[in-house]
Amino acid sequence: MILRFEDVAVARGGRVLVHGLSLQLAAGDAALVTGSNGAGKSSLLRVAAGLLGPFAGRVERGGEAALLTEAHAHDPELSLDRALGFWAKVDRVAPALDALELAHLADVPVRLLSTGQRRRAGLARVVAGGAALWLLDEPANGLDADGVLLLERLLAEHRARGGAAMVASHTPVALPHAVEVRL
Ligand SMILES: Nc1ncnc2c1ncn2[C@@H]1O[C@H](COP(=O)(O)OP(=O)(O)OP(=O)(O)O)[C@@H](O)[C@H]1O
């Protein structure tokens, strides 16, 4: 078991956004979270990450989780490889940069990266971190068509290696056999 929700409710600002949600993600599983703006997708991912407590129910994680959000996780003044080194073991940084086709930008300060390059850098952090559970909030935002294909391939590889993922996305992201959680 990598993630288990038992009858979970999520509340924000005194409003219950999600209730009675039960699901289980084991090795290779994925969940796709959909819903309109403000439905509670980001809040649900924060609950899955353990950053926000459930309003009701139980959340269990079998291991580490990596959360990708819109927030900038990297120090803007550091070079990309050093910024990533803050989050991951040094020997995992170069392979993660390669995986996201960012190796040529390793020495560039994070503040100079484009929107899509920043998003790729966020994904490189997730890849480098090696967590079993990937929690990706709008991971395709800012990515070009090749970037979306890359994201889909990385998700497939992660699942094939025994990982699991919960992805919230407005735009289509191929996530074969994913459980759909409609909010
Ligand atoms: N810290 C907070 N305090 C109070 N209300 C909040 C807080 N964070 C979010 N909310 C509210 O909770 C609701 C759900 O927000 P959330 O970001 O989870 O939605 P979302 O489905 O991810 O939306 P979007 O598609 O726009 O990203 C919104 O109405 C939002 O205003």
The ligand as an SDF file (V2000), in Angstrom:
LIG
                    3D

 31 33  0  0  0  0  0  0  0  0999 V2000
   -5.8820   28.2630    3.0260 N   0  0  0  0  0  0  0  0  0  0  0  0
   -7.1490   28.3410    2.6630 C   0  0  0  0  0  0  0  0  0  0  0  0
   -8.0760   28.8860    3.4850 N   0  0  0  0  0  0  0  0  0  0  0  0
   -9.3680   28.9810    3.1200 C   0  0  0  0  0  0  0  0  0  0  0  0
   -9.8390   28.5430    1.9420 N   0  0  0  0  0  0  0  0  0  0  0  0
   -8.9710   28.0150    1.0990 C   0  0  0  0  0  0  0  0  0  0  0  0
   -7.5860   27.8650    1.4030 C   0  0  0  0  0  0  0  0  0  0  0  0
   -6.9810   27.3020    0.3630 N   0  0  0  0  0  0  0  0  0  0  0  0
   -7.9340   27.0690   -0.5540 C   0  0  0  0  0  0  0  0  0  0  0  0
   -9.1260   27.4940   -0.1240 N   0  0  0  0  0  0  0  0  0  0  0  0
  -10.4160   27.3930   -0.8340 C   0  0  0  0  0  0  0  0  0  0  0  0
  -10.7100   26.0280   -1.0100 O   0  0  0  0  0  0  0  0  0  0  0  0
  -11.3240   25.8100   -2.2730 C   0  0  0  0  0  0  0  0  0  0  0  0
  -10.5670   24.7420   -3.0180 C   0  0  0  0  0  0  0  0  0  0  0  0
   -9.2880   25.2030   -3.3900 O   0  0  0  0  0  0  0  0  0  0  0  0
   -8.2810   24.2770   -4.1940 P   0  0  0  0  0  0  0  0  0  0  0  0
   -7.0680   25.0930   -4.4700 O   0  0  0  0  0  0  0  0  0  0  0  0
   -8.1220   23.0010   -3.4710 O   0  0  0  0  0  0  0  0  0  0  0  0
   -9.1200   24.0120   -5.5280 O   0  0  0  0  0  0  0  0  0  0  0  0
   -8.6740   23.4210   -6.9300 P   0  0  0  0  0  0  0  0  0  0  0  0
   -9.7090   22.4110   -7.3130 O   0  0  0  0  0  0  0  0  0  0  0  0
   -7.2670   22.9650   -6.8780 O   0  0  0  0  0  0  0  0  0  0  0  0
   -8.8180   24.6920   -7.8600 O   0  0  0  0  0  0  0  0  0  0  0  0
   -8.0600   25.1270   -9.2290 P   0  0  0  0  0  0  0  0  0  0  0  0
   -8.5980   24.2710  -10.3220 O   0  0  0  0  0  0  0  0  0  0  0  0
   -8.5080   26.5440   -9.3950 O   0  0  0  0  0  0  0  0  0  0  0  0
   -6.5990   24.9970   -8.9830 O   0  0  0  0  0  0  0  0  0  0  0  0
  -11.3680   27.1600   -2.9620 C   0  0  0  0  0  0  0  0  0  0  0  0
  -12.6510   27.6950   -2.8100 O   0  0  0  0  0  0  0  0  0  0  0  0
  -10.3450   27.9860   -2.2200 C   0  0  0  0  0  0  0  0  0  0  0  0
  -10.6850   29.3370   -2.2130 O   0  0  0  0  0  0  0  0  0  0  0  0
  1  2  1  0
  2  3  1  0
  2  7  2  0
  3  4  2  0
  4  5  1  0
  5  6  2  0
  6  7  1  0
  6 10  1  0
  7  8  1  0
  8  9  2  0
  9 10  1  0
 10 11  1  0
 11 12  1  0
 11 30  1  0
 12 13  1  0
 13 14  1  0
 13 28  1  0
 14 15  1  0
 15 16  1  0
 16 17  2  0
 16 18  1  0
 16 19  1  0
 19 20  1  0
 20 21  2  0
 20 22  1  0
 20 23  1  0
 23 24  1  0
 24 25  2  0
 24 26  1  0
 24 27  1  0
 28 29  1  0
 28 30  1  0
 30 31  1  0
M  END
$$$$
